[in-house]
């Protein structure tokens, strides 16, 4: 499976793949997420992942068309009175075309993201996902990710 850095020509397909995750989020949390995402703003966010030096945007092409993408960021955390300095790799987005799921695309993207972040000298890699996103929980759990902190909310 070919995994490569995204180029401008990939952006329409990446936006369509993002819509898959956006719908999942909006279905479960319509109080938080737009459905659909605002197109111009989404493109700005995804282009940031493609262009800014700390970010990386990768696509998976198992055969002909882009079937998934992952966006990562290397975050340098400076020392504070409470925290030691460290380099944190973060997986911001991952999405796979529903028709391509259960074929290793998500796993290949996640493993690629981990490898790239390790090459960039991240000393830890984090990922966030909602409690309702069981496929993400299963994928990242199978790759050795363990819950590190819990966020709880009180919604009015």
Secondary structure as UniProt FT lines:
FT   STRAND          2..5
FT   HELIX           8..10
FT   HELIX           11..28
FT   TURN            30..32
FT   HELIX           39..51
FT   TURN            53..54
FT   STRAND          55..61
FT   STRAND          68..77
FT   STRAND          86..96
FT   HELIX           98..100
FT   TURN            101..104
FT   HELIX           105..119
FT   TURN            120..121
FT   STRAND          124..127
FT   TURN            131..132
FT   HELIX           134..142
FT   TURN            143..144
//
